[in-house]
Amino acid sequence: MSSIVTVTFSPSIDKSFTVPEMVPDKKLRSTAPHLDPGGGGINVARAIRILGGEATAVFPSGGYTGKQFNQLLADEGVPSVIIESNNETRENIVVVDQSKNLQYRFGMPGTALQEKEWKEILRVIDEMPDIEYLVCSGSLPPGVPEDIYAQLAVMAKRKGARCIVDTPGRALQLAIDAGLYLIKPNIGELSAFAGKDYLSVDDAKAIAKGIVTNGHCEVVVVSMGAEGAMLVTKEASEFFTSPHVDRKSTVGAGDSMVAGIVYSLSLNKSIQEAVRYGVACGTAATMNPGTELCKKEDVEALYARR
């Protein structure tokens, strides 16, 4: 199996719980919180572990919450390279209103990193041998330069690794300019990338095709929520529909999709098979409440529906 490394600059402890009903100015009795180690690349590494593979997660961690985060990830058996940071690791909260079956997601601000901390992450990755897939996923916290994923893309190219980026905004544009193997924007992120409020499927295909044909990115996978995903390469464009399921949460669905794609590629599957499997992983994640990722048995059942 190929060597997979994920990098996350803004990890978080994701807490999820339910309340009977969301009512203002009233003490609400909740269920006991469920805690998961979260953040883009962290979730990708966790999901790859769930699927039967292995990925090494590189991330900063600090303070009391950082120690708790590290233990949560260790409990799942995910190999880690931890960069000690001065500031506390952040926390995010997901609350489900049982009366209306509505989900409320509270994303806390990213914890600032010092220059020496994010540079240490670059140094660690640069010294890792035999990386075949480098997955750069998640938002960037204060203190981290917008071109950090572009720097990692250049590093990956020098090391002969395929670089995969899943992030929004300017950081994505700079990474594309540096040259990537694959990006996985959702339809909203692709709309923002194109400077538009809305994209039709045809518009999305044209923009993705433009990214590929400029020679800076080999593969674009556009996740389209319950509709599935679109694969665009120089050779072809293909749409993969998502199986219909009872959706409980969308938290971690995109990360599960990336995990499924990278895991499949590491097993020498074609890009078409990898995206089909990724869609099954993303869909499987939506079947679970709160911050849970996909379950392997659900993934295999959904993948078999094709």
Secondary structure, 3 states (H helix, E strand, C coil): CCCEEEECCCCEEEEEEEECCCCCCCCCCCCCCEEEEECHHHHHHHHHHHHCCCCEEEEEECHHHHHHHHHHHHHCCCCEEEEECCCCCEEEEEEEECCCCEEEEECCCCCCCCHHHHHHHHHHHHCCCCCCEEEEECCCCCCCCCCHHHHHHHHHHHHCCEEEEECCHHHHHHHHHHCEEEECCEHHHHHHHCCCCCCCHHHHHHHHHHHHHCCCEEEEEEECHHHEEEEECCCCEEEEECCCCCCCCCCCHHHHHHHHHHHHHHCCCCHHHHHHHHHHHHHHHHCCCCCCCCCHHHHHHHHCCC
